[in-house]
Amino acid sequence: MPEPTPSQTVGPFFEFGLLDRQQNLLAGDGVAGAVTIAGLVLDGEQQPVPDAMVEVWQADAAGQHPPGFGWGRAGTAPDGEYVLHTVKPGPTAGGAPHLSLLVFARGLLKPVLTRMYFPDESAANAADPVLASLSDDERSTLVATPSPSGLRFDIRLQGDRETVFFVV
Amino acid sequence: MSALRRVPDGDPPYLYPAYRSTVLRAPSRPLVMLPDRIADTTGPAFGDDRPDAGDADLTGQHAGEPLGQRIVVSGRLLDGDGRPIRSALVEIWQANAAGRYVHRVDQHPAPLDPNFTGAGRCLTDDDGRYRFVTIRPGAYPWQNHPNAWRPAHIHFSVFGRAFTDRLVTQMYFPGDPLFADDPIFQSVRDPAARERLVSALDWETTTPEWALGYRFDIVVGSRSATPMED
């Protein structure tokens, strides 16, 4: 059997290779349930990470994975902020609506995997088996907060309020 | 029993202090294991967003030919069972022959090449094969430690069957004397796994009077379980 190829960091210079076209628009404003999700990627000193890339994988509003929908990516701006335009996914088998997110950056020798849950889904979140396995503090790192433009979801790579990351 | 079996992947740790940027960016808490039945088994398909054929020839994206040694870089994208992954997006980016990236942050005082950007993409074929024509990138200095130089490499980004099979890695060239002092290459602690990052000179794709060929096969994702006997 072939052995897996190891991961290496995306490095600092990927923008011209991976972000030269708009890929953060999963759904436009006109689509029912459209939501803009923005957040900071922060390092262990709570400084913004200006050279990260966030990739999303999610179900559509019906909880399905139709061909051509569900994946996107966004780079962070000099202030560390990424922006995704998408729709809230429908419930999927055994879980509350969520986005799966991978974060790549210089200094990450392999990506980190996390999940973003929705703040207006208290009942579904309470029943979600992944959230239920976490402490209150841990759980709070995975639930977005309402913001004037939609939802805010900061990703803290390190520190007191470090985001919960999953085994990839 | 789980349908998929994780195998030691040879991946580097998050925290590898010799690579200084990991110190403030590596997660410090233990990762949480998702139950197998919940982990993502789906992933994006790119069949409808087919790159142009020209996107795989990095020497043909400008008015003239880039400076440097022309090479053909090809290989197969395979899953953990050795099966080809078809129609998967492969993206590459690299420095030019002088070791300079087309990026505003790259301050290395080596010349940019007006005939070379250094980015390419293609989809794998039915055998999982990809193929790029490019030039051999130069080594370049970085600020990690005194007199630090990265061995020549091409960055690869590939998609597997599931979103979590996603792999970003770097392809190196055989026999590079900079390997021993490069903390990014050395962050892969298993010597056998490190070798899987090194391409091989390939006579099959070396084209007479035109270009050397390098082969780099990429393996992503879990392996199907074999029944365990107690």
Chai-1 contact restraints between the chains, C-beta under 6 A:
chainA,res_idxA,chainB,res_idxB,connection_type,confidence,min_distance_angstrom,max_distance_angstrom,comment,restraint_id
A,M1,B,G82,contact,1.0,0.0,6.0,A-B,restraint_1
A,P2,B,L78,contact,1.0,0.0,6.0,A-B,restraint_2
A,P2,B,G82,contact,1.0,0.0,6.0,A-B,restraint_3
A,P2,B,V219,contact,1.0,0.0,6.0,A-B,restraint_4
A,P4,B,D9,contact,1.0,0.0,6.0,A-B,restraint_5
A,P4,B,V219,contact,1.0,0.0,6.0,A-B,restraint_6
A,T5,B,T169,contact,1.0,0.0,6.0,A-B,restraint_7
A,T5,B,R196,contact,1.0,0.0,6.0,A-B,restraint_8
A,T5,B,I218,contact,1.0,0.0,6.0,A-B,restraint_9
A,T5,B,V219,contact,1.0,0.0,6.0,A-B,restraint_10
A,P6,B,G10,contact,1.0,0.0,6.0,A-B,restraint_11
A,P6,B,D11,contact,1.0,0.0,6.0,A-B,restraint_12
A,P6,B,V188,contact,1.0,0.0,6.0,A-B,restraint_13
A,P6,B,A193,contact,1.0,0.0,6.0,A-B,restraint_14
A,S7,B,D11,contact,1.0,0.0,6.0,A-B,restraint_15
A,S7,B,T169,contact,1.0,0.0,6.0,A-B,restraint_16
A,Q8,B,T169,contact,1.0,0.0,6.0,A-B,restraint_17
A,Q8,B,Q170,contact,1.0,0.0,6.0,A-B,restraint_18
A,V10,B,V168,contact,1.0,0.0,6.0,A-B,restraint_19
A,P12,B,V105,contact,1.0,0.0,6.0,A-B,restraint_20
A,F13,B,Y101,contact,1.0,0.0,6.0,A-B,restraint_21
A,F13,B,H103,contact,1.0,0.0,6.0,A-B,restraint_22
A,F13,B,D106,contact,1.0,0.0,6.0,A-B,restraint_23
A,F16,B,V102,contact,1.0,0.0,6.0,A-B,restraint_24
A,F16,B,H103,contact,1.0,0.0,6.0,A-B,restraint_25
A,F16,B,A119,contact,1.0,0.0,6.0,A-B,restraint_26
A,G17,B,W93,contact,1.0,0.0,6.0,A-B,restraint_27
A,G17,B,A119,contact,1.0,0.0,6.0,A-B,restraint_28
A,D43,B,L24,contact,1.0,0.0,6.0,A-B,restraint_29
A,D43,B,R25,contact,1.0,0.0,6.0,A-B,restraint_30
A,G44,B,L24,contact,1.0,0.0,6.0,A-B,restraint_31
A,E45,B,L24,contact,1.0,0.0,6.0,A-B,restraint_32
A,W57,B,F163,contact,1.0,0.0,6.0,A-B,restraint_33
A,H65,B,T42,contact,1.0,0.0,6.0,A-B,restraint_34
A,P67,B,A45,contact,1.0,0.0,6.0,A-B,restraint_35
A,G68,B,D48,contact,1.0,0.0,6.0,A-B,restraint_36
A,W71,B,P44,contact,1.0,0.0,6.0,A-B,restraint_37
A,S100,B,D40,contact,1.0,0.0,6.0,A-B,restraint_38
A,S100,B,F163,contact,1.0,0.0,6.0,A-B,restraint_39
A,L102,B,R166,contact,1.0,0.0,6.0,A-B,restraint_40
A,F104,B,V168,contact,1.0,0.0,6.0,A-B,restraint_41
A,R106,B,S21,contact,1.0,0.0,6.0,A-B,restraint_42
A,G107,B,S21,contact,1.0,0.0,6.0,A-B,restraint_43
A,G107,B,T22,contact,1.0,0.0,6.0,A-B,restraint_44
A,G107,B,R25,contact,1.0,0.0,6.0,A-B,restraint_45
A,L108,B,R25,contact,1.0,0.0,6.0,A-B,restraint_46
A,L109,B,P12,contact,1.0,0.0,6.0,A-B,restraint_47
A,L109,B,S187,contact,1.0,0.0,6.0,A-B,restraint_48
A,K110,B,D11,contact,1.0,0.0,6.0,A-B,restraint_49
A,V112,B,P27,contact,1.0,0.0,6.0,A-B,restraint_50
A,L157,B,R25,contact,1.0,0.0,6.0,A-B,restraint_51
A,Q158,B,S28,contact,1.0,0.0,6.0,A-B,restraint_52
A,E162,B,R29,contact,1.0,0.0,6.0,A-B,restraint_53
A,V164,B,V32,contact,1.0,0.0,6.0,A-B,restraint_54
A,F165,B,P27,contact,1.0,0.0,6.0,A-B,restraint_55
A,F165,B,L31,contact,1.0,0.0,6.0,A-B,restraint_56
A,F166,B,L31,contact,1.0,0.0,6.0,A-B,restraint_57
A,F166,B,V32,contact,1.0,0.0,6.0,A-B,restraint_58
A,F166,B,L34,contact,1.0,0.0,6.0,A-B,restraint_59
A,V167,B,L31,contact,1.0,0.0,6.0,A-B,restraint_60
A,V167,B,M33,contact,1.0,0.0,6.0,A-B,restraint_61
A,V168,B,T164,contact,1.0,0.0,6.0,A-B,restraint_62
